[in-house]
Amino acid sequence: MYLLMQAAATQEPHFPYASVTVLALGFIAATTIGSIAWFNSKRPVGWEDKERPSIVPDVEKEQTPGL
């Protein structure tokens, strides 16, 4: 038991690189997906005549029958 406590006490604190990487990649993905969705949605007031950036793909809406 003493050996386990001694091993735990001698470990230096470490920075959670994996958590920060997942957080950063998630933020980038959410920003990218949100930007694509915003540019493909109806334009807000004042933005109706603005052009879509060339980097944003055009997403077609699916038509559901009966609606």
mmJSON file of the N, C-alpha and C atoms, coordinates in Angstrom:
{"data_MODEL":{"atom_site":{
"group_PDB":["ATOM","ATOM","ATOM","ATOM","ATOM","ATOM","ATOM","ATOM","ATOM","ATOM","ATOM","ATOM","ATOM","ATOM","ATOM","ATOM","ATOM","ATOM","ATOM","ATOM","ATOM","ATOM","ATOM","ATOM","ATOM","ATOM","ATOM","ATOM","ATOM","ATOM","ATOM","ATOM","ATOM","ATOM","ATOM","ATOM","ATOM","ATOM","ATOM","ATOM","ATOM","ATOM","ATOM","ATOM","ATOM","ATOM","ATOM","ATOM","ATOM","ATOM","ATOM","ATOM","ATOM","ATOM","ATOM","ATOM","ATOM","ATOM","ATOM","ATOM","ATOM","ATOM","ATOM","ATOM","ATOM","ATOM","ATOM","ATOM","ATOM","ATOM","ATOM","ATOM","ATOM","ATOM","ATOM","ATOM","ATOM","ATOM","ATOM","ATOM","ATOM","ATOM","ATOM","ATOM","ATOM","ATOM","ATOM","ATOM","ATOM","ATOM","ATOM","ATOM","ATOM","ATOM","ATOM","ATOM","ATOM","ATOM","ATOM","ATOM","ATOM","ATOM","ATOM","ATOM","ATOM","ATOM","ATOM","ATOM","ATOM","ATOM","ATOM","ATOM","ATOM","ATOM","ATOM","ATOM","ATOM","ATOM","ATOM","ATOM","ATOM","ATOM","ATOM","ATOM","ATOM","ATOM","ATOM","ATOM","ATOM","ATOM","ATOM","ATOM","ATOM","ATOM","ATOM","ATOM","ATOM","ATOM","ATOM","ATOM","ATOM","ATOM","ATOM","ATOM","ATOM","ATOM","ATOM","ATOM","ATOM","ATOM","ATOM","ATOM","ATOM","ATOM","ATOM","ATOM","ATOM","ATOM","ATOM","ATOM","ATOM","ATOM","ATOM","ATOM","ATOM","ATOM","ATOM","ATOM","ATOM","ATOM","ATOM","ATOM","ATOM","ATOM","ATOM","ATOM","ATOM","ATOM","ATOM","ATOM","ATOM","ATOM","ATOM","ATOM","ATOM","ATOM","ATOM","ATOM","ATOM","ATOM","ATOM","ATOM","ATOM","ATOM","ATOM","ATOM","ATOM","ATOM","ATOM","ATOM","ATOM"],
"id":[1,2,3,4,5,6,7,8,9,10,11,12,13,14,15,16,17,18,19,20,21,22,23,24,25,26,27,28,29,30,31,32,33,34,35,36,37,38,39,40,41,42,43,44,45,46,47,48,49,50,51,52,53,54,55,56,57,58,59,60,61,62,63,64,65,66,67,68,69,70,71,72,73,74,75,76,77,78,79,80,81,82,83,84,85,86,87,88,89,90,91,92,93,94,95,96,97,98,99,100,101,102,103,104,105,106,107,108,109,110,111,112,113,114,115,116,117,118,119,120,121,122,123,124,125,126,127,128,129,130,131,132,133,134,135,136,137,138,139,140,141,142,143,144,145,146,147,148,149,150,151,152,153,154,155,156,157,158,159,160,161,162,163,164,165,166,167,168,169,170,171,172,173,174,175,176,177,178,179,180,181,182,183,184,185,186,187,188,189,190,191,192,193,194,195,196,197,198,199,200,201],
"type_symbol":["N","C","C","N","C","C","N","C","C","N","C","C","N","C","C","N","C","C","N","C","C","N","C","C","N","C","C","N","C","C","N","C","C","N","C","C","N","C","C","N","C","C","N","C","C","N","C","C","N","C","C","N","C","C","N","C","C","N","C","C","N","C","C","N","C","C","N","C","C","N","C","C","N","C","C","N","C","C","N","C","C","N","C","C","N","C","C","N","C","C","N","C","C","N","C","C","N","C","C","N","C","C","N","C","C","N","C","C","N","C","C","N","C","C","N","C","C","N","C","C","N","C","C","N","C","C","N","C","C","N","C","C","N","C","C","N","C","C","N","C","C","N","C","C","N","C","C","N","C","C","N","C","C","N","C","C","N","C","C","N","C","C","N","C","C","N","C","C","N","C","C","N","C","C","N","C","C","N","C","C","N","C","C","N","C","C","N","C","C","N","C","C","N","C","C","N","C","C","N","C","C"],
"label_atom_id":["N","CA","C","N","CA","C","N","CA","C","N","CA","C","N","CA","C","N","CA","C","N","CA","C","N","CA","C","N","CA","C","N","CA","C","N","CA","C","N","CA","C","N","CA","C","N","CA","C","N","CA","C","N","CA","C","N","CA","C","N","CA","C","N","CA","C","N","CA","C","N","CA","C","N","CA","C","N","CA","C","N","CA","C","N","CA","C","N","CA","C","N","CA","C","N","CA","C","N","CA","C","N","CA","C","N","CA","C","N","CA","C","N","CA","C","N","CA","C","N","CA","C","N","CA","C","N","CA","C","N","CA","C","N","CA","C","N","CA","C","N","CA","C","N","CA","C","N","CA","C","N","CA","C","N","CA","C","N","CA","C","N","CA","C","N","CA","C","N","CA","C","N","CA","C","N","CA","C","N","CA","C","N","CA","C","N","CA","C","N","CA","C","N","CA","C","N","CA","C","N","CA","C","N","CA","C","N","CA","C","N","CA","C","N","CA","C","N","CA","C","N","CA","C","N","CA","C","N","CA","C","N","CA","C"],
"label_alt_id":[null,null,null,null,null,null,null,null,null,null,null,null,null,null,null,null,null,null,null,null,null,null,null,null,null,null,null,null,null,null,null,null,null,null,null,null,null,null,null,null,null,null,null,null,null,null,null,null,null,null,null,null,null,null,null,null,null,null,null,null,null,null,null,null,null,null,null,null,null,null,null,null,null,null,null,null,null,null,null,null,null,null,null,null,null,null,null,null,null,null,null,null,null,null,null,null,null,null,null,null,null,null,null,null,null,null,null,null,null,null,null,null,null,null,null,null,null,null,null,null,null,null,null,null,null,null,null,null,null,null,null,null,null,null,null,null,null,null,null,null,null,null,null,null,null,null,null,null,null,null,null,null,null,null,null,null,null,null,null,null,null,null,null,null,null,null,null,null,null,null,null,null,null,null,null,null,null,null,null,null,null,null,null,null,null,null,null,null,null,null,null,null,null,null,null,null,null,null,null,null,null],
"label_comp_id":["MET","MET","MET","TYR","TYR","TYR","LEU","LEU","LEU","LEU","LEU","LEU","MET","MET","MET","GLN","GLN","GLN","ALA","ALA","ALA","ALA","ALA","ALA","ALA","ALA","ALA","THR","THR","THR","GLN","GLN","GLN","GLU","GLU","GLU","PRO","PRO","PRO","HIS","HIS","HIS","PHE","PHE","PHE","PRO","PRO","PRO","TYR","TYR","TYR","ALA","ALA","ALA","SER","SER","SER","VAL","VAL","VAL","THR","THR","THR","VAL","VAL","VAL","LEU","LEU","LEU","ALA","ALA","ALA","LEU","LEU","LEU","GLY","GLY","GLY","PHE","PHE","PHE","ILE","ILE","ILE","ALA","ALA","ALA","ALA","ALA","ALA","THR","THR","THR","THR","THR","THR","ILE","ILE","ILE","GLY","GLY","GLY","SER","SER","SER","ILE","ILE","ILE","ALA","ALA","ALA","TRP","TRP","TRP","PHE","PHE","PHE","ASN","ASN","ASN","SER","SER","SER","LYS","LYS","LYS","ARG","ARG","ARG","PRO","PRO","PRO","VAL","VAL","VAL","GLY","GLY","GLY","TRP","TRP","TRP","GLU","GLU","GLU","ASP","ASP","ASP","LYS","LYS","LYS","GLU","GLU","GLU","ARG","ARG","ARG","PRO","PRO","PRO","SER","SER","SER","ILE","ILE","ILE","VAL","VAL","VAL","PRO","PRO","PRO","ASP","ASP","ASP","VAL","VAL","VAL","GLU","GLU","GLU","LYS","LYS","LYS","GLU","GLU","GLU","GLN","GLN","GLN","THR","THR","THR","PRO","PRO","PRO","GLY","GLY","GLY","LEU","LEU","LEU"],
"label_asym_id":["A","A","A","A","A","A","A","A","A","A","A","A","A","A","A","A","A","A","A","A","A","A","A","A","A","A","A","A","A","A","A","A","A","A","A","A","A","A","A","A","A","A","A","A","A","A","A","A","A","A","A","A","A","A","A","A","A","A","A","A","A","A","A","A","A","A","A","A","A","A","A","A","A","A","A","A","A","A","A","A","A","A","A","A","A","A","A","A","A","A","A","A","A","A","A","A","A","A","A","A","A","A","A","A","A","A","A","A","A","A","A","A","A","A","A","A","A","A","A","A","A","A","A","A","A","A","A","A","A","A","A","A","A","A","A","A","A","A","A","A","A","A","A","A","A","A","A","A","A","A","A","A","A","A","A","A","A","A","A","A","A","A","A","A","A","A","A","A","A","A","A","A","A","A","A","A","A","A","A","A","A","A","A","A","A","A","A","A","A","A","A","A","A","A","A","A","A","A","A","A","A"],
"label_entity_id":["1","1","1","1","1","1","1","1","1","1","1","1","1","1","1","1","1","1","1","1","1","1","1","1","1","1","1","1","1","1","1","1","1","1","1","1","1","1","1","1","1","1","1","1","1","1","1","1","1","1","1","1","1","1","1","1","1","1","1","1","1","1","1","1","1","1","1","1","1","1","1","1","1","1","1","1","1","1","1","1","1","1","1","1","1","1","1","1","1","1","1","1","1","1","1","1","1","1","1","1","1","1","1","1","1","1","1","1","1","1","1","1","1","1","1","1","1","1","1","1","1","1","1","1","1","1","1","1","1","1","1","1","1","1","1","1","1","1","1","1","1","1","1","1","1","1","1","1","1","1","1","1","1","1","1","1","1","1","1","1","1","1","1","1","1","1","1","1","1","1","1","1","1","1","1","1","1","1","1","1","1","1","1","1","1","1","1","1","1","1","1","1","1","1","1","1","1","1","1","1","1"],
"label_seq_id":[1,1,1,2,2,2,3,3,3,4,4,4,5,5,5,6,6,6,7,7,7,8,8,8,9,9,9,10,10,10,11,11,11,12,12,12,13,13,13,14,14,14,15,15,15,16,16,16,17,17,17,18,18,18,19,19,19,20,20,20,21,21,21,22,22,22,23,23,23,24,24,24,25,25,25,26,26,26,27,27,27,28,28,28,29,29,29,30,30,30,31,31,31,32,32,32,33,33,33,34,34,34,35,35,35,36,36,36,37,37,37,38,38,38,39,39,39,40,40,40,41,41,41,42,42,42,43,43,43,44,44,44,45,45,45,46,46,46,47,47,47,48,48,48,49,49,49,50,50,50,51,51,51,52,52,52,53,53,53,54,54,54,55,55,55,56,56,56,57,57,57,58,58,58,59,59,59,60,60,60,61,61,61,62,62,62,63,63,63,64,64,64,65,65,65,66,66,66,67,67,67],
"pdbx_PDB_ins_code":[null,null,null,null,null,null,null,null,null,null,null,null,null,null,null,null,null,null,null,null,null,null,null,null,null,null,null,null,null,null,null,null,null,null,null,null,null,null,null,null,null,null,null,null,null,null,null,null,null,null,null,null,null,null,null,null,null,null,null,null,null,null,null,null,null,null,null,null,null,null,null,null,null,null,null,null,null,null,null,null,null,null,null,null,null,null,null,null,null,null,null,null,null,null,null,null,null,null,null,null,null,null,null,null,null,null,null,null,null,null,null,null,null,null,null,null,null,null,null,null,null,null,null,null,null,null,null,null,null,null,null,null,null,null,null,null,null,null,null,null,null,null,null,null,null,null,null,null,null,null,null,null,null,null,null,null,null,null,null,null,null,null,null,null,null,null,null,null,null,null,null,null,null,null,null,null,null,null,null,null,null,null,null,null,null,null,null,null,null,null,null,null,null,null,null,null,null,null,null,null,null],
"Cartn_x":[0.825,0.0,0.878,1.928,2.835,3.495,3.793,4.441,3.514,2.23,1.266,1.109,1.049,0.915,2.162,3.33,4.577,4.649,4.205,4.23,3.275,2.12,1.144,1.635,2.359,2.834,3.999,4.763,5.934,5.633,4.443,4.104,3.904,4.493,4.328,2.988,2.396,1.145,1.414,0.447,0.627,-0.525,-0.266,-1.274,-2.125,-3.454,-4.331,-4.369,-3.325,-3.222,-4.369,-4.764,-5.835,-7.152,-7.465,-8.712,-8.721,-7.624,-7.534,-7.631,-7.027,-7.09,-8.521,-9.223,-10.615,-11.479,-11.264,-12.019,-11.775,-10.527,-10.196,-10.774,-10.64,-11.191,-12.716,-13.347,-14.806,-15.258,-14.523,-14.863,-14.725,-13.643,-13.437,-14.538,-14.889,-15.938,-17.288,-17.616,-18.887,-18.952,-17.858,-17.816,-17.969,-17.308,-17.393,-18.798,-19.362,-20.704,-21.738,-21.59,-22.515,-22.432,-21.233,-21.082,-21.737,-21.548,-22.182,-23.699,-24.219,-25.663,-26.194,-25.472,-25.927,-25.945,-24.892,-24.84,-25.869,-26.324,-27.33,-28.745,-28.912,-30.237,-30.727,-31.953,-32.493,-31.641,-31.347,-30.484,-31.207,-30.504,-31.088,-31.306,-32.05,-32.329,-31.009,-30.856,-29.649,-28.637,-28.827,-27.88,-28.485,-29.693,-30.374,-29.609,-28.953,-28.285,-26.795,-26.311,-24.895,-24.643,-23.463,-23.101,-22.595,-22.829,-22.324,-20.828,-19.99,-18.564,-18.331,-17.307,-17.047,-16.658,-16.186,-15.755,-16.938,-18.107,-19.281,-20.038,-20.241,-20.961,-22.459,-23.098,-24.531,-25.257,-26.106,-26.83,-28.288,-28.78,-30.172,-31.076,-32.281,-33.263,-33.972,-34.328,-35.102,-36.575,-37.3,-38.741,-39.458,-40.254,-41.008,-42.398,-42.866,-44.179,-45.281,-46.28,-47.451,-47.329,-46.208,-46.081,-46.031],
"Cartn_y":[-1.185,0.0,1.262,1.204,2.35,2.618,1.571,1.708,2.434,2.108,2.778,4.251,4.545,5.944,6.732,6.117,6.793,7.033,6.079,6.229,7.341,7.426,8.462,9.839,9.91,11.19,11.741,10.875,11.35,11.73,11.437,11.804,13.307,13.871,15.31,15.567,16.717,17.036,17.209,16.842,16.935,17.719,18.319,19.103,18.155,18.298,17.382,17.709,17.319,17.625,17.022,15.803,15.14,15.896,16.34,17.075,18.405,19.096,20.383,20.178,19.121,18.825,18.515,17.69,17.366,18.617,19.446,20.685,21.62,21.776,22.656,22.131,20.828,20.257,20.334,20.156,20.287,21.704,22.673,24.08,24.406,23.936,24.198,23.528,22.291,21.586,22.283,22.693,23.37,24.706,25.432,26.707,26.503,25.497,25.217,24.78,23.842,23.347,24.455,25.239,26.355,27.401,27.678,28.65,28.157,26.885,26.319,26.377,26.033,26.069,27.499,28.453,29.839,30.39,30.094,30.595,29.921,28.719,28.025,28.297,29.026,29.337,30.64,31.017,32.282,33.411,34.376,35.487,36.412,36.874,37.853,39.197,40.062,41.38,42.103,42.62,43.322,42.453,41.149,40.228,39.551,39.927,39.237,39.32,40.44,40.627,40.27,39.737,39.373,38.036,37.874,36.625,35.609,34.349,33.247,33.114,32.941,32.734,31.471,31.467,30.336,29.067,29.201,28.035,27.273,27.902,27.287,26.479,25.171,24.359,24.681,24.479,24.702,23.427,23.496,22.326,22.476,21.473,21.486,20.941,21.552,21.074,19.87,18.904,17.767,18.137,17.775,18.021,16.772,16.927,15.786,15.812,14.689,14.658,14.866,15.632,15.85,17.055,17.74,18.916,20.165],
"Cartn_z":[0.0,0.0,0.0,0.813,0.892,-0.463,-1.199,-2.501,-3.488,-3.49,-4.37,-4.008,-2.729,-2.3,-2.67,-2.548,-2.886,-4.4,-5.212,-6.667,-7.101,-6.458,-6.805,-6.373,-5.283,-4.772,-5.581,-6.24,-6.965,-8.417,-8.901,-10.28,-10.369,-11.399,-11.615,-12.291,-12.013,-12.707,-14.197,-15.022,-16.459,-17.082,-18.195,-18.902,-19.745,-19.724,-20.465,-21.961,-22.684,-24.113,-24.908,-24.59,-25.33,-25.18,-23.977,-23.75,-24.498,-24.474,-25.167,-26.679,-27.193,-28.62,-29.046,-28.286,-28.6,-28.527,-27.542,-27.402,-28.588,-28.996,-30.113,-31.421,-31.666,-32.899,-32.918,-31.786,-31.7,-31.975,-31.478,-31.726,-33.211,-33.82,-35.243,-36.073,-35.74,-36.467,-36.307,-35.095,-34.863,-35.599,-35.612,-36.319,-37.82,-38.361,-39.799,-40.188,-39.461,-39.764,-39.576,-38.538,-38.311,-39.4,-39.891,-40.973,-42.256,-42.57,-43.765,-43.625,-42.474,-42.259,-42.35,-41.798,-41.824,-43.251,-44.017,-45.386,-46.282,-45.937,-46.734,-46.249,-45.184,-44.678,-45.309,-44.948,-45.425,-44.858,-45.681,-45.263,-44.277,-43.27,-42.353,-43.061,-42.429,-42.992,-43.255,-44.467,-44.848,-45.566,-45.53,-46.161,-47.391,-47.798,-48.892,-50.208,-50.482,-51.765,-51.731,-50.638,-50.526,-51.203,-51.795,-52.461,-51.455,-51.792,-50.98,-51.248,-50.215,-50.446,-51.288,-52.087,-52.982,-52.226,-51.006,-50.236,-49.634,-49.531,-48.921,-49.965,-49.727,-50.711,-50.706,-51.861,-51.983,-51.585,-50.563,-50.07,-50.484,-51.207,-51.665,-50.587,-50.42,-49.472,-50.039,-49.194,-49.629,-49.565,-50.585,-50.623,-50.121,-49.055,-48.534,-49.15,-49.669,-50.303,-49.281,-49.691,-48.825,-47.923,-47.947,-47.082,-47.873],
"occupancy":[1.0,1.0,1.0,1.0,1.0,1.0,1.0,1.0,1.0,1.0,1.0,1.0,1.0,1.0,1.0,1.0,1.0,1.0,1.0,1.0,1.0,1.0,1.0,1.0,1.0,1.0,1.0,1.0,1.0,1.0,1.0,1.0,1.0,1.0,1.0,1.0,1.0,1.0,1.0,1.0,1.0,1.0,1.0,1.0,1.0,1.0,1.0,1.0,1.0,1.0,1.0,1.0,1.0,1.0,1.0,1.0,1.0,1.0,1.0,1.0,1.0,1.0,1.0,1.0,1.0,1.0,1.0,1.0,1.0,1.0,1.0,1.0,1.0,1.0,1.0,1.0,1.0,1.0,1.0,1.0,1.0,1.0,1.0,1.0,1.0,1.0,1.0,1.0,1.0,1.0,1.0,1.0,1.0,1.0,1.0,1.0,1.0,1.0,1.0,1.0,1.0,1.0,1.0,1.0,1.0,1.0,1.0,1.0,1.0,1.0,1.0,1.0,1.0,1.0,1.0,1.0,1.0,1.0,1.0,1.0,1.0,1.0,1.0,1.0,1.0,1.0,1.0,1.0,1.0,1.0,1.0,1.0,1.0,1.0,1.0,1.0,1.0,1.0,1.0,1.0,1.0,1.0,1.0,1.0,1.0,1.0,1.0,1.0,1.0,1.0,1.0,1.0,1.0,1.0,1.0,1.0,1.0,1.0,1.0,1.0,1.0,1.0,1.0,1.0,1.0,1.0,1.0,1.0,1.0,1.0,1.0,1.0,1.0,1.0,1.0,1.0,1.0,1.0,1.0,1.0,1.0,1.0,1.0,1.0,1.0,1.0,1.0,1.0,1.0,1.0,1.0,1.0,1.0,1.0,1.0,1.0,1.0,1.0,1.0,1.0,1.0],
"B_iso_or_equiv":[0.0,0.0,0.0,0.0,0.0,0.0,0.0,0.0,0.0,0.0,0.0,0.0,0.0,0.0,0.0,0.0,0.0,0.0,0.0,0.0,0.0,0.0,0.0,0.0,0.0,0.0,0.0,0.0,0.0,0.0,0.0,0.0,0.0,0.0,0.0,0.0,0.0,0.0,0.0,0.0,0.0,0.0,0.0,0.0,0.0,0.0,0.0,0.0,0.0,0.0,0.0,0.0,0.0,0.0,0.0,0.0,0.0,0.0,0.0,0.0,0.0,0.0,0.0,0.0,0.0,0.0,0.0,0.0,0.0,0.0,0.0,0.0,0.0,0.0,0.0,0.0,0.0,0.0,0.0,0.0,0.0,0.0,0.0,0.0,0.0,0.0,0.0,0.0,0.0,0.0,0.0,0.0,0.0,0.0,0.0,0.0,0.0,0.0,0.0,0.0,0.0,0.0,0.0,0.0,0.0,0.0,0.0,0.0,0.0,0.0,0.0,0.0,0.0,0.0,0.0,0.0,0.0,0.0,0.0,0.0,0.0,0.0,0.0,0.0,0.0,0.0,0.0,0.0,0.0,0.0,0.0,0.0,0.0,0.0,0.0,0.0,0.0,0.0,0.0,0.0,0.0,0.0,0.0,0.0,0.0,0.0,0.0,0.0,0.0,0.0,0.0,0.0,0.0,0.0,0.0,0.0,0.0,0.0,0.0,0.0,0.0,0.0,0.0,0.0,0.0,0.0,0.0,0.0,0.0,0.0,0.0,0.0,0.0,0.0,0.0,0.0,0.0,0.0,0.0,0.0,0.0,0.0,0.0,0.0,0.0,0.0,0.0,0.0,0.0,0.0,0.0,0.0,0.0,0.0,0.0,0.0,0.0,0.0,0.0,0.0,0.0],
"pdbx_formal_charge":[null,null,null,null,null,null,null,null,null,null,null,null,null,null,null,null,null,null,null,null,null,null,null,null,null,null,null,null,null,null,null,null,null,null,null,null,null,null,null,null,null,null,null,null,null,null,null,null,null,null,null,null,null,null,null,null,null,null,null,null,null,null,null,null,null,null,null,null,null,null,null,null,null,null,null,null,null,null,null,null,null,null,null,null,null,null,null,null,null,null,null,null,null,null,null,null,null,null,null,null,null,null,null,null,null,null,null,null,null,null,null,null,null,null,null,null,null,null,null,null,null,null,null,null,null,null,null,null,null,null,null,null,null,null,null,null,null,null,null,null,null,null,null,null,null,null,null,null,null,null,null,null,null,null,null,null,null,null,null,null,null,null,null,null,null,null,null,null,null,null,null,null,null,null,null,null,null,null,null,null,null,null,null,null,null,null,null,null,null,null,null,null,null,null,null,null,null,null,null,null,null],
"auth_seq_id":[1,1,1,2,2,2,3,3,3,4,4,4,5,5,5,6,6,6,7,7,7,8,8,8,9,9,9,10,10,10,11,11,11,12,12,12,13,13,13,14,14,14,15,15,15,16,16,16,17,17,17,18,18,18,19,19,19,20,20,20,21,21,21,22,22,22,23,23,23,24,24,24,25,25,25,26,26,26,27,27,27,28,28,28,29,29,29,30,30,30,31,31,31,32,32,32,33,33,33,34,34,34,35,35,35,36,36,36,37,37,37,38,38,38,39,39,39,40,40,40,41,41,41,42,42,42,43,43,43,44,44,44,45,45,45,46,46,46,47,47,47,48,48,48,49,49,49,50,50,50,51,51,51,52,52,52,53,53,53,54,54,54,55,55,55,56,56,56,57,57,57,58,58,58,59,59,59,60,60,60,61,61,61,62,62,62,63,63,63,64,64,64,65,65,65,66,66,66,67,67,67],
"auth_comp_id":["MET","MET","MET","TYR","TYR","TYR","LEU","LEU","LEU","LEU","LEU","LEU","MET","MET","MET","GLN","GLN","GLN","ALA","ALA","ALA","ALA","ALA","ALA","ALA","ALA","ALA","THR","THR","THR","GLN","GLN","GLN","GLU","GLU","GLU","PRO","PRO","PRO","HIS","HIS","HIS","PHE","PHE","PHE","PRO","PRO","PRO","TYR","TYR","TYR","ALA","ALA","ALA","SER","SER","SER","VAL","VAL","VAL","THR","THR","THR","VAL","VAL","VAL","LEU","LEU","LEU","ALA","ALA","ALA","LEU","LEU","LEU","GLY","GLY","GLY","PHE","PHE","PHE","ILE","ILE","ILE","ALA","ALA","ALA","ALA","ALA","ALA","THR","THR","THR","THR","THR","THR","ILE","ILE","ILE","GLY","GLY","GLY","SER","SER","SER","ILE","ILE","ILE","ALA","ALA","ALA","TRP","TRP","TRP","PHE","PHE","PHE","ASN","ASN","ASN","SER","SER","SER","LYS","LYS","LYS","ARG","ARG","ARG","PRO","PRO","PRO","VAL","VAL","VAL","GLY","GLY","GLY","TRP","TRP","TRP","GLU","GLU","GLU","ASP","ASP","ASP","LYS","LYS","LYS","GLU","GLU","GLU","ARG","ARG","ARG","PRO","PRO","PRO","SER","SER","SER","ILE","ILE","ILE","VAL","VAL","VAL","PRO","PRO","PRO","ASP","ASP","ASP","VAL","VAL","VAL","GLU","GLU","GLU","LYS","LYS","LYS","GLU","GLU","GLU","GLN","GLN","GLN","THR","THR","THR","PRO","PRO","PRO","GLY","GLY","GLY","LEU","LEU","LEU"],
"auth_asym_id":["A","A","A","A","A","A","A","A","A","A","A","A","A","A","A","A","A","A","A","A","A","A","A","A","A","A","A","A","A","A","A","A","A","A","A","A","A","A","A","A","A","A","A","A","A","A","A","A","A","A","A","A","A","A","A","A","A","A","A","A","A","A","A","A","A","A","A","A","A","A","A","A","A","A","A","A","A","A","A","A","A","A","A","A","A","A","A","A","A","A","A","A","A","A","A","A","A","A","A","A","A","A","A","A","A","A","A","A","A","A","A","A","A","A","A","A","A","A","A","A","A","A","A","A","A","A","A","A","A","A","A","A","A","A","A","A","A","A","A","A","A","A","A","A","A","A","A","A","A","A","A","A","A","A","A","A","A","A","A","A","A","A","A","A","A","A","A","A","A","A","A","A","A","A","A","A","A","A","A","A","A","A","A","A","A","A","A","A","A","A","A","A","A","A","A","A","A","A","A","A","A"],
"auth_atom_id":["N","CA","C","N","CA","C","N","CA","C","N","CA","C","N","CA","C","N","CA","C","N","CA","C","N","CA","C","N","CA","C","N","CA","C","N","CA","C","N","CA","C","N","CA","C","N","CA","C","N","CA","C","N","CA","C","N","CA","C","N","CA","C","N","CA","C","N","CA","C","N","CA","C","N","CA","C","N","CA","C","N","CA","C","N","CA","C","N","CA","C","N","CA","C","N","CA","C","N","CA","C","N","CA","C","N","CA","C","N","CA","C","N","CA","C","N","CA","C","N","CA","C","N","CA","C","N","CA","C","N","CA","C","N","CA","C","N","CA","C","N","CA","C","N","CA","C","N","CA","C","N","CA","C","N","CA","C","N","CA","C","N","CA","C","N","CA","C","N","CA","C","N","CA","C","N","CA","C","N","CA","C","N","CA","C","N","CA","C","N","CA","C","N","CA","C","N","CA","C","N","CA","C","N","CA","C","N","CA","C","N","CA","C","N","CA","C","N","CA","C","N","CA","C","N","CA","C","N","CA","C","N","CA","C"],
"pdbx_PDB_model_num":[1,1,1,1,1,1,1,1,1,1,1,1,1,1,1,1,1,1,1,1,1,1,1,1,1,1,1,1,1,1,1,1,1,1,1,1,1,1,1,1,1,1,1,1,1,1,1,1,1,1,1,1,1,1,1,1,1,1,1,1,1,1,1,1,1,1,1,1,1,1,1,1,1,1,1,1,1,1,1,1,1,1,1,1,1,1,1,1,1,1,1,1,1,1,1,1,1,1,1,1,1,1,1,1,1,1,1,1,1,1,1,1,1,1,1,1,1,1,1,1,1,1,1,1,1,1,1,1,1,1,1,1,1,1,1,1,1,1,1,1,1,1,1,1,1,1,1,1,1,1,1,1,1,1,1,1,1,1,1,1,1,1,1,1,1,1,1,1,1,1,1,1,1,1,1,1,1,1,1,1,1,1,1,1,1,1,1,1,1,1,1,1,1,1,1,1,1,1,1,1,1]
}}}
